Amino acid sequence: MQKLNVELKRLYLAAADGGTRSIALVFKKMPGDGDAGHWDRLCSLANTLQSELGLPAPAVSISGADSYALWLSLAQPVSQAQAQAFVELLSHAYCPELSAAPSAIGLPPYLNQGSGKWAAFIHPGMGASFAGDEGLEIQPPEAGQVALLEGLESIPPAQFMQALDQLRLVAGATAPQAAAPVPAAAEGLLLKDATLEDIVKHLHAMNIEPTFRFLK
């Protein structure tokens, strides 16, 4: 677990002096969502974070139970009040269904005691395949989790404050609305589902032999 712990510490864990370096945006199924409405909202907001606010690509996870999450990494800790303000403004401007406060959820991977399934970081292109069953039956391989995290970047302090200021302007000028779709082919965005061949090639390039669950 050493390599995985290094990546989790690099991206999300703050020092003992307080504050937070991670903001988790949780997406649960809402009435009328159908099979994958919560996944569609995640993709839309992930695209907005990158195309509208200029932030690095977030990590994507499943909860082991009934939800997805986007994980934002901060280069320097911010106060809980700042993190909460960011989520509230993001919700008001782009995604009213989003939780009004940073969710105190566990950092993947971990075994969800309620469902008996594993929470884990996932490849964004496979997200839709988990809709309705957002958990793994077995513990995810460490190498796969590391591969999903090692290319991610943290948000520098100035960039976070700039995004916060921009959200204040957007929230003040518009009513809550869904983010406009971004072209699926845009580099780094999450709207396009990857094919199985795409994912296998990506993992092979990292010298990882993938294993997949099969749905009955």
C-alpha positions as CSV (number, residue, x, y, z in Angstrom):
1,M,0.0,0.0,0.0
2,Q,3.0,2.3,0.1
3,K,2.6,3.8,-3.4
4,L,-1.1,4.3,-2.9
5,N,-0.5,6.0,0.5
6,V,2.0,8.3,-1.1
7,E,-0.5,9.4,-3.8
8,L,-3.3,9.9,-1.3
9,K,-1.0,12.0,0.9
10,R,0.2,14.0,-2.1
11,L,-3.3,14.9,-3.3
12,Y,-5.7,14.9,-0.4
13,L,-4.2,14.7,3.1
14,A,-3.5,17.8,5.2
15,A,-1.0,18.3,7.9
16,A,-2.0,18.0,11.5
17,D,-2.4,21.8,11.9
18,G,-5.9,21.7,10.5
19,G,-7.8,22.7,7.3
20,T,-8.6,20.5,4.4
21,R,-6.9,19.7,1.1
22,S,-9.8,17.7,-0.3
23,I,-13.3,18.6,-1.4
24,A,-15.6,15.8,-2.2
25,L,-18.6,16.5,-4.4
26,V,-21.2,13.7,-4.0
27,F,-23.8,12.8,-6.6
28,K,-26.7,10.6,-5.4
29,K,-29.6,9.4,-7.5
30,M,-32.6,11.8,-7.4
31,P,-36.2,11.1,-8.2
32,G,-36.7,11.0,-11.9
33,D,-33.0,10.4,-12.6
34,G,-33.5,7.0,-14.3
35,D,-30.5,4.7,-14.3
36,A,-27.7,7.3,-14.7
37,G,-29.0,10.8,-14.1
38,H,-26.5,11.3,-11.2
39,W,-23.7,10.2,-13.4
40,D,-24.7,12.7,-16.1
41,R,-24.7,15.5,-13.5
42,L,-21.2,14.4,-12.4
43,C,-20.0,14.6,-16.0
44,S,-21.5,18.0,-16.6
45,L,-20.0,19.5,-13.4
46,A,-16.6,17.8,-14.0
47,N,-16.6,19.5,-17.4
48,T,-17.6,22.8,-15.9
49,L,-14.8,22.7,-13.3
50,Q,-12.3,22.3,-16.1
51,S,-13.7,24.4,-18.9
52,E,-15.4,27.2,-17.0
53,L,-13.3,27.5,-13.9
54,G,-9.9,26.3,-15.3
55,L,-9.3,23.7,-12.6
56,P,-7.3,20.5,-13.0
57,A,-9.2,17.2,-13.7
58,P,-10.7,15.8,-10.5
59,A,-10.6,12.1,-9.5
60,V,-13.8,10.1,-9.7
61,S,-15.0,7.5,-7.2
62,I,-17.8,5.2,-6.4
63,S,-19.0,5.0,-2.8
64,G,-19.5,1.3,-2.4
65,A,-23.2,2.0,-1.9
66,D,-25.3,4.4,-3.9
67,S,-23.3,7.4,-5.1
68,Y,-20.4,8.8,-7.1
69,A,-18.0,11.6,-6.1
70,L,-15.6,14.0,-7.6
71,W,-12.5,14.7,-5.6
72,L,-10.8,18.0,-5.8
73,S,-7.2,18.2,-4.5
74,L,-5.9,21.5,-3.0
75,A,-2.2,22.2,-3.0
76,Q,-2.5,24.1,0.3
77,P,-5.2,23.5,3.0
78,V,-8.2,25.8,3.2
79,S,-10.5,26.3,6.1
80,Q,-13.7,24.3,6.3
81,A,-15.6,27.6,5.9
82,Q,-13.9,28.2,2.6
83,A,-14.5,24.7,1.4
84,Q,-18.1,24.9,2.3
85,A,-18.5,28.3,0.6
86,F,-16.9,26.8,-2.6
87,V,-19.4,23.9,-2.6
88,E,-22.4,26.2,-1.9
89,L,-21.5,28.6,-4.7
90,L,-20.9,25.7,-7.1
91,S,-24.3,24.2,-6.2
92,H,-26.0,27.6,-6.7
93,A,-24.4,28.4,-10.0
94,Y,-24.3,25.0,-11.7
95,C,-25.8,22.0,-9.9
96,P,-28.6,22.6,-7.4
97,E,-28.8,18.9,-6.5
98,L,-25.2,19.0,-5.1
99,S,-24.8,18.8,-1.3
100,A,-24.7,22.2,0.3
101,A,-21.5,21.3,2.3
102,P,-18.4,19.3,1.6
103,S,-19.4,15.7,2.4
104,A,-17.6,14.0,5.2
105,I,-17.1,10.8,3.3
106,G,-14.2,8.4,3.5
107,L,-11.3,8.6,1.2
108,P,-11.2,5.6,-1.2
109,P,-10.5,2.8,-1.3
110,Y,-12.3,1.4,1.7
111,L,-14.9,-1.3,2.5
112,N,-18.3,0.2,2.9
113,Q,-19.6,-1.4,6.1
114,G,-23.2,-0.7,5.2
115,S,-23.2,-2.5,1.8
116,G,-20.2,-4.8,2.2
117,K,-18.9,-3.5,-1.1
118,W,-15.7,-1.5,-1.8
119,A,-15.5,2.2,-2.5
120,A,-12.8,3.0,-5.0
121,F,-11.5,5.5,-7.5
122,I,-12.6,4.6,-11.0
123,H,-11.6,5.3,-14.6
124,P,-14.0,8.1,-15.7
125,G,-14.8,6.3,-18.9
126,M,-16.3,3.4,-17.0
127,G,-18.5,5.5,-14.7
128,A,-21.8,4.9,-16.5
129,S,-21.4,1.1,-16.1
130,F,-21.6,1.4,-12.3
131,A,-24.9,3.3,-12.3
132,G,-27.3,1.6,-9.9
133,D,-24.5,-0.5,-8.3
134,E,-21.8,1.9,-7.3
135,G,-19.5,-0.5,-5.5
136,L,-17.0,-3.3,-6.1
137,E,-17.4,-6.9,-4.8
138,I,-13.7,-7.2,-4.2
139,Q,-10.9,-4.9,-3.0
140,P,-9.5,-2.9,-6.0
141,P,-5.9,-3.6,-7.0
142,E,-3.5,-1.1,-5.5
143,A,-1.7,-0.7,-8.9
144,G,-4.9,0.3,-10.6
145,Q,-5.8,2.9,-7.9
146,V,-2.3,4.4,-8.1
147,A,-2.5,4.6,-11.9
148,L,-5.8,6.6,-11.6
149,L,-4.2,9.1,-9.2
150,E,-0.6,9.6,-10.2
151,G,-1.4,11.9,-13.2
152,L,-3.7,14.2,-11.2
153,E,-2.7,17.7,-10.2
154,S,-3.6,19.8,-7.1
155,I,-5.2,23.2,-7.3
156,P,-2.8,26.0,-6.5
157,P,-4.0,28.6,-3.8
158,A,-4.2,31.4,-6.3
159,Q,-6.2,29.3,-8.7
160,F,-8.6,28.2,-6.0
161,M,-9.3,31.8,-4.9
162,Q,-9.8,32.8,-8.5
163,A,-12.3,30.1,-9.0
164,L,-14.0,31.1,-5.8
165,D,-14.3,34.7,-6.9
166,Q,-15.6,33.6,-10.3
167,L,-18.3,31.4,-8.6
168,R,-19.4,34.4,-6.6
169,L,-19.8,36.4,-9.8
170,V,-21.7,33.6,-11.5
171,A,-23.9,32.9,-8.5
172,G,-24.7,36.6,-8.2
173,A,-25.6,37.0,-11.9
174,T,-27.6,33.8,-12.7
175,A,-30.2,31.5,-11.2
176,P,-29.3,27.9,-10.5
177,Q,-28.9,26.0,-13.8
178,A,-27.3,23.0,-15.3
179,A,-23.9,23.5,-16.9
180,A,-24.0,23.5,-20.7
181,P,-22.6,20.3,-22.2
182,V,-19.0,20.5,-23.4
183,P,-17.9,18.7,-26.5
184,A,-17.1,15.1,-25.6
185,A,-13.9,15.0,-27.5
186,A,-12.3,17.8,-25.5
187,E,-9.1,16.6,-23.9
188,G,-9.3,15.6,-20.2
189,L,-13.1,15.9,-19.9
190,L,-15.3,13.2,-18.6
191,L,-18.4,13.3,-20.8
192,K,-17.2,10.7,-23.3
193,D,-17.3,7.1,-22.1
194,A,-14.2,5.2,-22.9
195,T,-14.4,1.9,-24.8
196,L,-13.1,-1.3,-23.1
197,E,-10.3,-1.2,-25.7
198,D,-9.3,2.3,-24.7
199,I,-9.1,1.4,-21.0
200,V,-7.1,-1.8,-21.6
201,K,-4.6,0.1,-23.8
202,H,-4.3,2.8,-21.1
203,L,-3.6,0.2,-18.4
204,H,-1.2,-1.8,-20.6
205,A,0.8,1.4,-21.2
206,M,1.3,1.5,-17.4
207,N,2.3,-2.2,-17.3
208,I,-0.9,-3.1,-15.5
209,E,-2.9,-6.2,-16.4
210,P,-6.5,-5.2,-15.9
211,T,-9.2,-7.4,-14.3
212,F,-12.9,-6.6,-14.8
213,R,-16.1,-7.6,-13.1
214,F,-18.8,-9.1,-15.2
215,L,-22.5,-8.1,-14.7
216,K,-25.1,-10.8,-14.8
